[in-house]
């Protein structure tokens, strides 16, 4: 999964590349984000490349890997897995790529995916082994999100507001509510890919 800074850099490179047909130089990335040195920009670019989201081209620039293909189709990176159970800490790498028509999801935003582990969301028809397709945006109460809990662990749960504070709620009675001290939404569920049925479900 990406930090806010990594996500911002990736989105900047994607937008620049779509507009100019070539990716920006590391110097442009440095200037855009106000980094004190070009080395800092390169470090972020290398981290994104290690996650399988960028590749270094022959001229030394770092370009986005196969984002838009044939109009509405995109290649969606699938990061390892996310617990639909107790939160867990994992450093995710791109494990596979899904090619999806965004019109099926009803979104034009940036999407990514994770494979589900556990049964805490079974009541929402999200089963172990499903691939959750997530959009990077702010959540609304009642939506299912990939949540970074207390800056240490991740989980897939419903986002609820009770008494003015956020609550993460499972769709399985055997799992207790989670009351995070800090909460970062890393993506809102917009679709579900069930390998056994080869369908994308909204």
C-alpha positions in Angstrom: 0.0 0.0 0.0 1.1 3.6 -0.6 1.7 6.4 1.7 0.0 9.8 1.0 3.3 11.1 -0.4 3.8 8.1 -2.7 0.2 8.3 -3.9 0.7 12.0 -4.7 3.9 11.4 -6.6 2.3 8.5 -8.6 -0.7 10.6 -9.5 1.5 13.6 -10.5 3.6 11.3 -12.8 0.5 9.7 -14.3 -1.2 13.1 -15.0 2.0 14.5 -16.5 2.6 11.5 -18.6 -0.9 11.5 -20.0 -0.7 15.2 -20.8 2.8 15.4 -22.2 3.1 11.8 -23.5 6.4 11.4 -21.6 7.0 11.1 -17.9 8.5 14.0 -15.9 12.2 14.1 -14.9 13.2 13.5 -11.3 14.1 17.2 -11.2 10.5 18.2 -12.1 9.2 15.8 -9.4 11.6 17.5 -6.9 10.4 21.0 -7.8 6.7 20.0 -7.8 6.8 18.5 -4.3 9.3 21.0 -2.9 12.0 18.4 -2.0 15.3 19.9 -0.8 17.3 17.6 -3.0 16.9 15.5 -6.2 18.1 12.5 -4.2 14.9 12.6 -2.1 12.7 12.5 -5.3 14.8 9.6 -6.7 14.4 7.7 -3.4 10.6 8.0 -3.7 10.7 7.0 -7.4 12.8 3.9 -6.6 10.3 2.9 -3.9 7.4 3.1 -6.3 9.4 1.1 -8.8 10.1 -1.6 -6.2 6.3 -1.8 -5.7 5.9 -2.4 -9.4 4.2 0.9 -10.2 7.0 2.7 -12.1 9.8 1.7 -14.4 13.0 3.5 -15.3 13.1 4.3 -19.0 16.2 4.4 -21.2 16.5 8.2 -20.8 16.6 7.8 -17.0 13.0 9.1 -16.4 10.6 7.1 -14.3 7.3 6.3 -16.1 4.0 4.8 -15.0 3.6 1.1 -16.0 0.7 0.5 -18.4 -2.0 2.6 -16.8 -4.6 3.3 -19.5 -5.2 0.7 -22.2 -7.8 1.0 -25.0 -9.9 3.7 -23.6 -11.7 2.7 -20.4 -9.6 -0.3 -19.6 -6.9 0.0 -17.0 -4.4 -2.3 -15.5 -5.1 -2.5 -11.7 -2.3 -3.5 -9.4 -3.2 -6.1 -6.8 -1.2 -5.8 -3.6 -0.7 -9.0 -1.6 -3.6 -9.3 0.8 -5.6 -7.5 3.4 -7.2 -9.0 6.5 -11.0 -9.2 6.7 -10.5 -10.2 10.3 -8.1 -8.8 12.9 -5.9 -5.9 11.7 -2.4 -7.0 10.6 0.8 -5.2 9.5 2.1 -6.0 6.1 4.4 -4.2 3.6 2.6 -4.9 0.4 4.1 -5.4 -3.0 2.3 -5.8 -6.4 1.4 -9.5 -6.6 -0.6 -9.5 -9.9 -2.3 -7.3 -12.4 -6.1 -7.2 -13.2 -7.3 -5.6 -16.5 -10.6 -4.0 -15.8 -13.1 -1.7 -17.6 -13.7 1.1 -15.2 -17.3 1.6 -16.7 -18.2 -1.7 -14.8 -17.3 0.0 -11.6 -18.9 3.4 -12.2 -15.7 5.3 -11.4 -13.1 7.3 -13.2 -10.8 7.6 -10.1 -7.6 5.9 -9.4 -8.2 2.2 -8.4 -6.0 -0.5 -6.9 -6.8 -3.9 -5.4 -6.0 -6.4 -2.6 -6.8 -10.0 -2.0 -9.1 -10.6 1.0 -8.0 -12.9 3.8 -10.4 -14.0 6.6 -14.2 -14.0 7.1 -15.0 -10.8 9.0 -16.9 -9.3 6.0 -18.8 -12.4 5.0 -22.1 -10.7 5.8 -21.3 -8.2 3.1 -20.7 -11.1 0.7 -16.9 -10.6 0.8 -15.2 -14.0 1.1 -11.7 -15.1 1.6 -9.8 -15.1 -1.7 -11.9 -12.4 -3.3 -10.1 -9.4 -4.8 -11.4 -6.1 -3.4 -11.1 -3.2 -5.9 -10.6 0.1 -4.1 -10.8 3.7 -5.1 -8.5 6.3 -3.6 -10.9 8.9 -2.1 -12.4 10.1 1.2 -15.0 7.6 2.5 -18.7 8.2 3.5 -20.2 6.6 6.6 -21.4 3.1 5.8 -18.8 2.4 3.0 -16.4 -0.4 3.2 -12.8 0.7 3.3 -9.2 -0.5 3.5 -8.1 1.2 6.7 -4.7 1.9 8.1 -5.3 1.6 11.9 -3.1 3.6 14.3 -0.4 4.0 11.6 0.6 0.3 12.0 -1.9 -2.2 10.7 -4.4 -2.6 7.9 -7.9 -4.1 7.7 -11.0 -4.2 5.5 -14.1 -3.0 7.4 -17.2 -0.9 7.2 -16.5 2.8 8.1 -19.0 4.0 10.7 -19.3 7.3 12.7 -20.7 6.9 16.2 -20.7 9.7 18.8 -18.5 11.8 16.5 -15.7 9.2 16.3 -14.8 6.7 13.6 -15.5 3.0 14.2 -14.5 0.1 12.0 -17.2 -2.6 11.9 -17.1 -6.2 10.6 -20.0 -7.9 8.8 -19.6 -11.0 11.1 -20.8 -11.0 14.7 -17.8 -12.8 16.0 -15.6 -9.8 15.4 -15.7 -6.8 17.7 -15.8 -3.2 16.6 -12.4 -1.5 16.3 -12.1 2.0 17.8 -8.9 3.4 16.2 -6.9 6.2 17.8 -5.9 7.3 14.2 -7.5 6.2 11.0 -6.3 6.6 7.4 -8.6 5.5 4.6 -6.4 3.9 1.9 -9.3 3.1 -0.4 -13.0 2.7 -0.7 -14.5 -0.5 -2.0 -16.0 0.0 -5.4 -16.0 -3.6 -6.7 -15.2 -7.2 -6.0 -13.5 -9.7 -8.3 -14.4 -13.3 -7.5 -12.0 -15.5 -9.3 -14.2 -18.6 -9.2 -17.0 -16.8 -11.1 -14.7 -14.5 -13.2 -17.0 -11.6 -12.5 -16.5 -8.1 -11.3 -19.3 -7.2 -8.8 -20.2 -3.7 -7.8 
